[in-house]
Amino acid sequence: MTQPIELYFWPTPNGHKITIALEEMNLPYTIHYVNIGKGDQFAPDFLKIAPNNKMPAIVDPVSIDGEPLSLFESGAILQYLARKTGLYAGETPRQQAIIEQWLMWQMGGLGPMAGQAHHFLNYAPEDVPYGKKRYKDEVNRLYGVLNKQLEKNEFVAGAYSIADMAIYPWARLWENQAQDIAQFPAMKDWLERVATRPGVERGMSVGKEAPKTNLADDKEAQKILFGQRAG
């Protein structure tokens, strides 16, 4: 019997990338909640797995080479799970390159920019009009890029892939990023297509039982999340 992958998780867009992948790939897993509003990401045992003090992270007791493997960084985890299963990463070198291109687009562009938009629009302790406009405008530009790609593809890289799994949890939060979905009709249709996949529904439901934190009002959680702290 396959030993379950241990997933260190909190219900954020980056966390849900991995629960979606695990569900879509039909891999057994167990959840270890890392309450990032309480500082669990700085616990010594977690730092042994994820030295960058960020979740998600995984421990696969029996990895591709038969030995235990721990991994952090959501993009790296998605690529690893795809290699482990042979699913959702392309069947030819060309397909693989296109999928990885859009995965890197999410990791280096949409994720960081949308995260900054969330911060300045919803959580910053003081009003910073420049920051709000800067990141809202950049997210708008990125969704324009995504929309154009989806005008000619049912899914981001053609066939459904780990690129969709990476982008969807961020793109579904367009309202929090002060975007108008009417500007991006192809993206809107794609969001609806992805949302109805059973694996996505199951993956997105993980964490609903986790304690809720009203980050906008919880100053201590803000200090933990947004302050600089050495691992």
N, C-alpha and C positions, 0 to 999 in steps of 0.2 A: 504494500500500500504506500502511495506517495505521501511523504511527510509534508505537512502544511508549511507554507512559507509564513514566517513571522513578519507582520507588517506593523511598523511604528507609524502612527497615524493620528491626525486631527482633521475634522471635516472642513478643509479649506480646498480651494481649487487644485493646488498641488497634491494634496492628499487624495482627492477624488480621481485624479488621473490614474492612480495606481489601483484603487478599488474597481474602477471601470475595467482596467486591463485584466485584473485577476478574474473578474466575473466573465468578461468576454472570452478569455482563454480557458475558462473552466478549471482554474487552478485552486486547490484548497489553500486556505490561509486562516491565520488567527490574528486578531487585532490586539495591539498594545497601544492604548491611548496615550498620547503625549500632549498634555494640556498646555498649549503654548502660552495661554494667558496666565498660567500659574507658575511658569518657569520650568516645567518638566524637561524641556529641551536642554537644560544645563546640568541635568543629573549625570554624575560620572559614568554610570552604566550606559546611558544613552550616548554619551560622547565617545565611548569606545566604538560604537557602531557608526555614528554620524558626527565626526569631529568638527564639522561646520555648524553645529548646534541648530540644524534645521531638519524638520521632517518634510516628506516621508523618508523612511529608510526601511530596508528589508534585511532579514537574515534567511537565506535559503539553506536548510540543513543538508540538502543533497543537491548541489548545484550541477551545472553541465558536466564538470569534470569529476563528479562524485564526491567532492569535498564541500564542507560548509563555506558559504560566501556571504559576507555582509556588504551592502551597497547603500550609498546615499546619492542624492540628486535624482529628481524624478525622471528626467530625460534618460539618464543612464539606466535607471531601473526599467523603464519601458523598453529600451533596446534589448536589455538582458532577457526580459520575459518573452519578448518576441523571438529571440534566438533560441531560448529554452524550448519553446513550443513550436517554432516554425510558423507562427501565425502573425498576420497583420503587419508585416514589415517588407512585403514585396517578394515576388517570386523570381525576379531577374535583377541583375546588378543595376539596370536602368531604373526599375521600379523602386529598388531599395534607395538609390541616390535621391530620387524625387521625394520619397517619404521622409528621409533623413533631413532633406533641405527644409521641409515645412516643420519638422520637429524642432530644428535649430531656430527657425523663425519664431516659434512660440517661446522657446527657452531664452533666446537673446533679445526678443522684441516684445511680443504681446504680453508675456507674463510680467516682466519688469515694469513696462510702461503702464499696464492696467493696475498693477499693484501700487505704483506711485499715484495714479489717479484716485484709487480708493483712499489712499492715505490723505492726500491733500483735500479731497472733496468731502470726506466723511470723518476723519479721525485727527487731523492736525490740531494741536492745542491752540493755534492762532490762525487767523485768516491770512492766507498767502495767495493773493489773486494771481500772481505770476505762476506759481506752482500749479494752481488749479487749471489755468489756461494751457500751460505748457504740456501737461500730461493728458488732459482731455483732448487737446488737438492732436497729439501724437497717436493716441488710441483711435481717434477718428480716422487718421491717415491709414493706420494699420488695418482697420476694418474695411477701408476702401480697397486695400490690396487683397484682403481675404475675399471680399465680395466679388471682385473681378475674377479671381481664381474659381470661385464657385458658380459663376455664370456659365462656365464651360465644363464643369465637373460635378457629378453627384456628390462626391466626397472630396476632401481637400486635395488629396494626391491621386485622385482617380478612384480606385477601390478604397473601401473603408480600411483604416489603418491606425497605427499608434499615433499618427499625426492628428487625426480627428480626436482621439482620446485625450491628447495633450491640450488641444485648443478649446474643446467644448466647455470644460468647467470654468474657464476664464470668460469665454465669449458669451455664455448664458447670463453673465452678470452685467450686461451692457447698460442697464439702468443705473447701477451703482457707479458707472463710469461716465454718467451724464451724456449718454449717446441716444440718438434717435434711430430706432431700428428701421423706420420707414426709409431711411437713406440706403439701406443695405438689404434689398429684397431677397437676393440670392442667399445671403447669410441667414436671413430669417427662415427661409425654407429649409436650409441645412440644419439649423438648430432644431427645428421641429422633427426632421428626419432622424437625427441622432437621438433626440430625447425619447423616441418611441422604441428604441432598441431594448429588448429585455435586459441585456447585460448592462447597459447604461442605467436603466431604471434601478436595477439592483445595486450597482456600484454607487450611484448617487444617494441611495437610501442609507448607506452605511454612515453611522455617526449621528443619526437622528436622536439617539438616546443619550448622546454626550451632553454634559452640562452646558447650558447656553451662557455666553458672556456678552453683555451689552458693552461692546468695546468703546462705543462713543462716550459712555458715562463712567466706565471703570478706569479710573486714573492709574491704579496700581498695575492693571493689566497693560495699559498703554506704556507705562514705564518699563515693564519687562520686555514687551514686544519691540518697542521703538528705541530703547536705550542701547547704547553700545556696551557690550559685556564680553570679556574674554572667556574662551572656553576653558 
